[in-house]
Every structure is written in C-alpha cells, then in structure tokens.
Amino acid sequence: MNPFNTRMYPSGHYGFGTASAAALGAKFSLDQAYQNRYNSVLTKIIVFAGDGAIYDIGNGPFNYAMGENFDITWVIFNNEGYMNTGMQKSGATRFGTDRSTSPIGRKLAGKTTLHRRIISQAMAISHVYAAKLTIDNPFYAIKILKEAIAYNGPSMVEFFSACPTGHVTSDWAGPMISRMMVESRKWQVAVRRPFQRIDISGNPAPDLIYPTEGKSFKRGIKRDAATFYDVVSMLGQYNQHIKTVKSGDIPEIVRINETVSLFRWLRNQYMAGYRDNMPSEEEVEKIVEERYRL
C-alpha cells in the first residue's frame, strides 16, 4: 500500500491472484475504521485487473469477494490472454486462437476449448451490478462505468481490450477491432442491474440477430456490418489457419465461435425481452449456415 504517490487517492499493487482478496480486506478494515470513527467517510474500493487475474488465477477470491456484498468495483480489461507474461492462453481466450501454450500444427491449430464469460459468473449473484462494454461507444461506456461505481455494493465492468502484440494486428486498430467485435456479436455489450432484466440496448440493432449495416469509420461512407470472418481474417492470431480451408467450406474457427456467440446473443435477447423463447441448437446452426453460405 502506498498512499504517497502521484495519484490523488491511496493505491496498492498486488500479485495477479491476490487483488480481490486485498480489496476485500482493505474494504473491511476501512469500514471498521468508519464505524469506530477513525474515518469520517466510507471508502470506495476499485480493482483494476486483466482477464488472467480474474478469469483464472484470481477467480476464487474474485467470486468470494463479490458474494460478500461489500462496496467494491472491479474494472476488468479483457485482451483474451496473458499478454504481459508471454501471450499464454487464458479462460477468456477463444477457440482456435494462437497462444504460446496452445497446440500448434495443421490438425490442432490454436486453443481447443471454448472461452468463458465472467459476466455470467457475476450475474449468478443477484446483488452484483455487472456490465460488459467496449471503447467503441465511449459515452455509453462512461455512463455505465459511473453507474457501476456509484452503486452501493459489488459491481463489475469488463472492457474488451485490444492487444496489438497478442492479437497480431496494427497499433492503431484497437477501436476498429472493438467495433467489429460488437457488430459481429462476438463481444456483446450488456448491463445487468441487480434484480432487473439484462439491458442489451448498447449493441447495434439489439432487436435483430445481426445488425443490417455497420457504423462507419469515416463520416459519409456506408459499410456493411462486420462478420466474425472479417475479424479472424484481420487478426494474425487466427488468419493463418483460414488459408488452409478448402473453398466453399466454413472454417472451423468461424463455425464454432459463431455458433457459441450466436447462441449467447439469442439467449441475451430472450433475457432482455426481445425473444419469446430460447433458441434451439438446430435454429442456431441453420442461421450460421445461411450467414456463411458460399
């Protein structure tokens, strides 16, 4: 803990798996100090962490701290891998992604398991404010982040965070990738306020399966909404495997990720009140086949 730094607030640096445990201990002690009149105000605790620290090594303390109902906010930057320790795979890494700890070769190329969603874990606890955002819509993101911090209880806000080195793309492409991920329904903006329906209004055309047009990168220029094929073709962590696919076939990387994400999107629509029923496996597979019919 270092209260004497360039920031206007006390802060501490902790190991990957210990941030949530340290935050819970700090909040408990500061609340006791307030009750004992050593402090004149209640203190808000904010934890900044990556997907590795929350999805994996620190998931236990994170889940426990959320359940304790203390006024702590987690801001998670998800770049879908352990990008500062050698680009290893994490629980947030998508199927087929090249990582330094993923199988390599023509038969088993990239990660062989599906990614998890930390927002689903947070939503399983009824009193937690949970949100999933991107920088593509900064005004909406700021609004929800302020709302999460103001909430008197545990709150979690997860951002998609592009990593040029790990994703194998250009330094300037972060905002573009974020927009393409949202348009293709691979990163689904969502807000679950405690004891309310999930809110997916931050997505383009939330009432549709896919948006009919994309948000232009330049004023006055129209463009189609991005597909996941566009995303994987742009990012080096995927695209080398697409080159080996026969013409007329949907790449396995696209088919599996698209099917999983589409099911989750239709489920979010159902939970948000846009659908009357949950999708069937056959319905999802049919939509994917029609979307990528070559």
Beta strands, then each sheet from edge to edge (+ up, - down):
strand 1: 45-50
strand 2: 72-78
strand 3: 129-133
strand 4: 155-160
strand 5: 190-192
strand 6: 198-199
sheet 1: 1+ 2+ 4+ 3+ 5- 6+
end
